[in-house]
Amino acid sequence: MPDTPAQPFTRRTRGYPGRDQLDAANMRFRKAVARLAREGARDPATAVKLPPIIAEAVQTLDRLTAEAADAEGNSERHRVALAAETEKLARLQRRLARRGGVRG
């Protein structure tokens, strides 16, 4: 097969540590759920097992997403940006106070 690459696929984007493992686990989970759904179409007793598995996966992913977002929000870069925005707002409030237009 002349079109088969000699080297395995290498992601060219930067990504993040653990991206390959996360992608592989996601692919295995999706394939397992797809197989279970196909089997559930033939067997009602098997079909009943699918919704709780998906519900648990959704809850876990939502929890992990919230943890990642919180961790990102607590980064040094975000703290510096928040401090700069807070200082900008304070300057604006002082300027409005000098003009007699304090609001909020």
N, CA, C and O of each residue as an XYZ file, in Angstrom:
416
protein
N       0.842     -1.176      0.000
C       0.000      0.000      0.000
C       0.888      1.241      0.000
O       1.484      1.569      1.026
N       0.984      1.919     -1.109
C       1.896      3.046     -1.214
C       1.464      4.268     -0.395
O       2.304      5.109     -0.074
N       0.179      4.388     -0.049
C      -0.281      5.563      0.687
C      -0.130      5.419      2.194
O      -0.405      6.370      2.925
N       0.294      4.273      2.673
C       0.452      4.060      4.106
C       1.692      4.786      4.595
O       2.785      4.553      4.078
N       1.543      5.669      5.591
C       2.723      6.387      6.081
C       3.648      5.455      6.849
O       3.196      4.513      7.500
N       4.936      5.723      6.770
C       5.927      4.907      7.472
C       5.883      5.187      8.969
O       6.095      4.285      9.779
N       5.611      6.428      9.333
C       5.550      6.829     10.737
C       4.098      6.930     11.184
O       3.235      7.287     10.382
N       3.808      6.622     12.448
C       2.436      6.812     12.933
C       2.082      8.295     12.961
O       2.961      9.157     12.922
N       0.792      8.578     13.028
C       0.318      9.958     13.036
C       0.861     10.697     14.250
O       0.793     10.198     15.373
N       1.394     11.871     14.020
C       1.871     12.730     15.089
C       1.088     14.033     15.035
O       1.023     14.688     13.995
N       0.499     14.399     16.155
C      -0.280     15.647     16.227
C       0.667     16.826     16.076
O       1.704     16.885     16.736
N       0.316     17.749     15.221
C       1.168     18.904     14.958
C       0.829     20.101     15.845
O       1.631     21.029     15.955
N      -0.333     20.098     16.473
C      -0.690     21.198     17.359
C      -0.035     20.988     18.717
O       0.491     19.912     18.999
N      -0.066     22.002     19.543
C       0.645     21.947     20.812
C      -0.003     20.993     21.806
O       0.707     20.255     22.489
N      -1.318     20.984     21.909
C      -1.967     20.065     22.836
C      -1.590     20.341     24.272
O      -1.276     21.477     24.627
N      -1.618     19.316     25.102
C      -1.297     19.438     26.517
C      -0.868     18.071     27.029
O      -1.147     17.060     26.385
N      -0.194     18.020     28.173
C       0.253     16.727     28.704
C      -0.943     15.815     28.971
O      -1.932     16.241     29.569
N      -0.855     14.585     28.537
C      -1.932     13.628     28.757
C      -2.992     13.627     27.680
O      -3.953     12.864     27.770
N      -2.847     14.454     26.669
C      -3.860     14.554     25.617
C      -4.049     13.224     24.898
O      -5.180     12.817     24.632
N      -2.952     12.546     24.582
C      -3.053     11.263     23.876
C      -3.787     10.225     24.720
O      -4.614      9.474     24.204
N      -3.482     10.182     26.022
C      -4.153      9.228     26.900
C      -5.639      9.548     27.016
O      -6.479      8.649     27.006
N      -5.958     10.843     27.127
C      -7.360     11.241     27.231
C      -8.118     10.904     25.953
O      -9.242     10.406     26.009
N      -7.508     11.174     24.806
C      -8.148     10.844     23.532
C      -8.362      9.340     23.394
O      -9.411      8.898     22.925
N      -7.365      8.555     23.802
C      -7.484      7.098     23.704
C      -8.588      6.577     24.627
O      -9.371      5.715     24.227
N      -8.656      7.090     25.851
C      -9.695      6.656     26.784
C     -11.075      7.058     26.278
O     -12.031      6.291     26.395
N     -11.178      8.248     25.722
C     -12.454      8.715     25.174
C     -12.888      7.816     24.010
O     -14.059      7.450     23.905
N     -11.948      7.468     23.151
C     -12.276      6.615     22.019
C     -12.728      5.229     22.495
O     -13.696      4.677     21.972
N     -12.027      4.671     23.488
C     -12.425      3.356     24.010
C     -13.818      3.413     24.632
O     -14.622      2.502     24.435
N     -14.107      4.480     25.381
C     -15.419      4.623     26.016
C     -16.516      4.739     24.963
O     -17.541      4.064     25.054
N     -16.303      5.589     23.972
C     -17.326      5.775     22.940
C     -17.577      4.494     22.152
O     -18.718      4.185     21.809
N     -16.513      3.755     21.868
C     -16.696      2.488     21.159
C     -17.455      1.483     22.025
O     -18.320      0.765     21.524
N     -17.139      1.429     23.309
C     -17.824      0.495     24.204
C     -19.300      0.857     24.326
O     -20.159     -0.024     24.335
N     -19.595      2.152     24.419
C     -20.994      2.592     24.509
C     -21.720      2.282     23.201
O     -22.880      1.869     23.223
N     -21.063      2.475     22.085
C     -21.693      2.163     20.790
C     -21.985      0.668     20.678
O     -23.050      0.273     20.204
N     -21.023     -0.171     21.121
C     -21.265     -1.620     21.096
C     -22.419     -2.004     22.015
O     -23.256     -2.832     21.657
N     -22.460     -1.399     23.205
C     -23.549     -1.672     24.146
C     -24.893     -1.233     23.570
O     -25.895     -1.927     23.739
N     -24.921     -0.095     22.897
C     -26.170      0.387     22.295
C     -26.630     -0.554     21.187
O     -27.821     -0.845     21.071
N     -25.687     -1.031     20.373
C     -26.058     -1.987     19.319
C     -26.598     -3.282     19.915
O     -27.581     -3.840     19.427
N     -25.949     -3.750     20.968
C     -26.413     -4.973     21.616
C     -27.747     -4.724     22.312
O     -28.606     -5.604     22.351
N     -27.916     -3.533     22.856
C     -29.169     -3.187     23.520
C     -30.342     -3.123     22.562
O     -31.487     -3.317     22.969
N     -30.071     -2.853     21.300
C     -31.148     -2.841     20.301
C     -31.713     -4.245     20.105
O     -32.859     -4.403     19.683
N     -30.913     -5.260     20.409
C     -31.366     -6.652     20.260
C     -31.859     -7.253     21.571
O     -32.658     -8.190     21.572
N     -31.377     -6.705     22.693
C     -31.682     -7.281     23.997
C     -32.138     -6.171     24.952
O     -31.315     -5.364     25.383
N     -33.427     -6.115     25.290
C     -33.928     -5.058     26.181
C     -33.255     -5.049     27.552
O     -33.088     -3.986     28.151
N     -32.868     -6.216     28.051
C     -32.206     -6.256     29.360
C     -30.849     -5.552     29.316
O     -30.420     -4.960     30.307
N     -30.186     -5.617     28.183
C     -28.900     -4.929     28.013
C     -29.115     -3.435     27.782
O     -28.312     -2.617     28.229
N     -30.176     -3.083     27.096
C     -30.454     -1.672     26.800
C     -30.680     -0.868     28.083
O     -30.391      0.328     28.120
N     -31.184     -1.502     29.111
C     -31.459     -0.813     30.380
C     -30.160     -0.364     31.053
O     -30.177      0.580     31.843
N     -29.052     -1.011     30.760
C     -27.773     -0.687     31.394
C     -27.134      0.577     30.818
O     -26.278      1.183     31.463
N     -27.531      0.971     29.638
C     -26.876      2.094     28.958
C     -27.136      3.461     29.604
O     -26.172      4.184     29.855
N     -28.387      3.857     29.889
C     -28.606      5.210     30.443
C     -27.861      5.500     31.745
O     -27.326      6.601     31.877
N     -27.791      4.575     32.725
C     -27.028      4.901     33.933
C     -25.537      5.101     33.673
O     -24.894      5.937     34.309
N     -24.994      4.326     32.731
C     -23.574      4.480     32.406
C     -23.327      5.850     31.795
O     -22.371      6.533     32.159
N     -24.179      6.247     30.876
C     -24.029      7.555     30.234
C     -24.253      8.683     31.236
O     -23.535      9.682     31.213
N     -25.237      8.533     32.109
C     -25.507      9.568     33.126
C     -24.302      9.740     34.044
O     -23.929     10.866     34.371
N     -23.693      8.640     34.460
C     -22.517      8.726     35.320
C     -21.348      9.377     34.584
O     -20.620     10.182     35.165
N     -21.166      9.035     33.320
C     -20.092      9.639     32.532
C     -20.305     11.146     32.391
O     -19.357     11.924     32.499
N     -21.540     11.550     32.152
C     -21.844     12.983     32.015
C     -21.568     13.716     33.322
O     -20.974     14.795     33.314
N     -21.996     13.138     34.451
C     -21.751     13.773     35.752
C     -20.260     13.900     36.026
O     -19.792     14.940     36.490
N     -19.520     12.841     35.737
C     -18.077     12.859     35.980
C     -17.395     13.891     35.093
O     -16.546     14.648     35.565
N     -17.754     13.928     33.822
C     -17.147     14.908     32.919
C     -17.514     16.333     33.307
O     -16.674     17.229     33.220
N     -18.748     16.559     33.731
C     -19.141     17.902     34.183
C     -18.339     18.321     35.408
O     -17.895     19.465     35.505
N     -18.152     17.383     36.351
C     -17.375     17.690     37.557
C     -15.923     18.006     37.191
O     -15.350     18.971     37.697
N     -15.334     17.197     36.320
C     -13.945     17.429     35.916
C     -13.793     18.722     35.115
O     -12.779     19.410     35.225
N     -14.801     19.045     34.314
C     -14.776     20.298     33.568
C     -14.792     21.488     34.519
O     -14.061     22.459     34.322
N     -15.627     21.408     35.546
C     -15.679     22.487     36.533
C     -14.348     22.620     37.268
O     -13.886     23.735     37.513
N     -13.726     21.492     37.624
C     -12.426     21.537     38.290
C     -11.368     22.170     37.387
O     -10.559     22.975     37.848
N     -11.372     21.808     36.110
C     -10.397     22.377     35.179
C     -10.628     23.876     35.001
O      -9.672     24.650     34.952
N     -11.886     24.284     34.904
C     -12.193     25.715     34.747
C     -11.782     26.490     35.996
O     -11.255     27.597     35.886
N     -12.014     25.928     37.181
C     -11.594     26.587     38.420
C     -10.079     26.709     38.485
O      -9.549     27.749     38.877
N      -9.384     25.644     38.101
C      -7.921     25.678     38.115
C      -7.396     26.720     37.131
O      -6.427     27.422     37.422
N      -8.038     26.821     35.967
C      -7.618     27.818     34.991
C      -7.860     29.224     35.531
O      -7.024     30.113     35.369
N      -9.003     29.415     36.169
C      -9.332     30.725     36.719
C      -8.410     31.154     37.843
O      -8.293     32.345     38.130
N      -7.751     30.191     38.485
C      -6.828     30.501     39.574
C      -5.385     30.592     39.114
O      -4.474     30.622     39.941
N      -5.165     30.636     37.803
C      -3.789     30.712     37.305
C      -3.215     32.104     37.560
O      -3.952     33.069     37.761
N      -1.907     32.186     37.548
C      -1.224     33.458     37.772
C      -1.635     34.499     36.737
O      -1.859     35.661     37.076
N      -1.734     34.086     35.481
C      -2.101     35.019     34.409
C      -3.489     35.609     34.660
O      -3.702     36.807     34.475
N      -4.440     34.753     35.087
C      -5.790     35.264     35.343
C      -5.830     36.157     36.579
O      -6.577     37.135     36.613
N      -5.036     35.830     37.587
C      -5.000     36.693     38.777
C      -4.436     38.069     38.430
O      -4.930     39.086     38.918
N      -3.403     38.100     37.587
C      -2.821     39.380     37.181
C      -3.828     40.176     36.357
O      -3.971     41.384     36.546
N      -4.528     39.497     35.439
C      -5.530     40.185     34.613
C      -6.676     40.706     35.473
O      -7.179     41.804     35.237
N      -7.092     39.925     36.471
C      -8.159     40.373     37.363
C      -7.724     41.578     38.176
O      -8.502     42.514     38.364
N      -6.497     41.566     38.658
C      -5.983     42.714     39.407
C      -5.937     43.959     38.527
O      -6.272     45.051     38.986
N      -5.529     43.810     37.278
C      -5.480     44.951     36.365
C      -6.879     45.491     36.088
O      -7.079     46.705     36.064
N      -7.838     44.611     35.880
C      -9.217     45.054     35.645
C      -9.798     45.710     36.889
O     -10.534     46.692     36.785
N      -9.481     45.186     38.051
C      -9.965     45.780     39.307
C      -9.382     47.178     39.479
O     -10.090     48.099     39.888
N      -8.095     47.343     39.168
C      -7.464     48.662     39.269
C      -8.072     49.628     38.250
O      -8.277     50.802     38.560
N      -8.359     49.150     37.052
C      -8.982     49.999     36.035
C     -10.358     50.469     36.502
O     -10.716     51.634     36.328
N     -11.123     49.554     37.095
C     -12.445     49.913     37.612
C     -12.336     50.920     38.759
O     -13.137     51.851     38.845
N     -11.354     50.736     39.632
C     -11.161     51.677     40.743
C     -10.816     53.065     40.221
O     -11.316     54.063     40.742
N      -9.955     53.143     39.183
C      -9.622     54.451     38.592
C     -10.861     55.114     38.008
O     -11.067     56.317     38.168
N     -11.684     54.319     37.329
C     -12.914     54.855     36.751
C     -13.856     55.364     37.836
O     -14.474     56.416     37.676
N     -13.970     54.627     38.935
C     -14.838     55.063     40.034
C     -14.309     56.345     40.666
O     -15.094     57.227     41.014
N     -12.994     56.461     40.820
C     -12.422     57.694     41.387
C     -12.676     58.884     40.459
O     -12.989     59.980     40.924
N     -12.541     58.667     39.148
C     -12.786     59.732     38.184
C     -14.250     60.178     38.243
O     -14.543     61.374     38.229
N     -15.161     59.207     38.308
C     -16.573     59.557     38.413
C     -16.877     60.259     39.733
O     -17.726     61.150     39.769
N     -16.212     59.883     40.804
C     -16.445     60.520     42.096
C     -15.991     61.974     42.068
O     -16.635     62.836     42.666
N     -14.877     62.255     41.372
C     -14.422     63.655     41.257
C     -15.422     64.492     40.492
O     -15.585     65.679     40.771
N     -16.091     63.886     39.533
C     -17.075     64.598     38.714
C     -18.452     64.647     39.372
O     -19.376     65.281     38.863
N     -18.572     63.970     40.507
C     -19.857     63.967     41.207
C     -20.848     62.971     40.621
O     -22.053     63.119     40.826
N     -20.385     61.984     39.915
C     -21.294     61.042     39.269
C     -21.103     59.612     39.736
O     -21.106     58.684     38.927
N     -20.935     59.431     41.041
C     -20.724     58.074     41.561
C     -22.006     57.270     41.382
O     -23.091     57.700     41.774
N     -21.856     56.110     40.787
C     -23.007     55.232     40.574
C     -22.651     53.831     41.057
O     -21.495     53.409     41.017
N     -23.685     53.126     41.514
C     -23.511     51.719     41.897
C     -22.804     51.621     43.142
O     -22.562     50.517     43.629
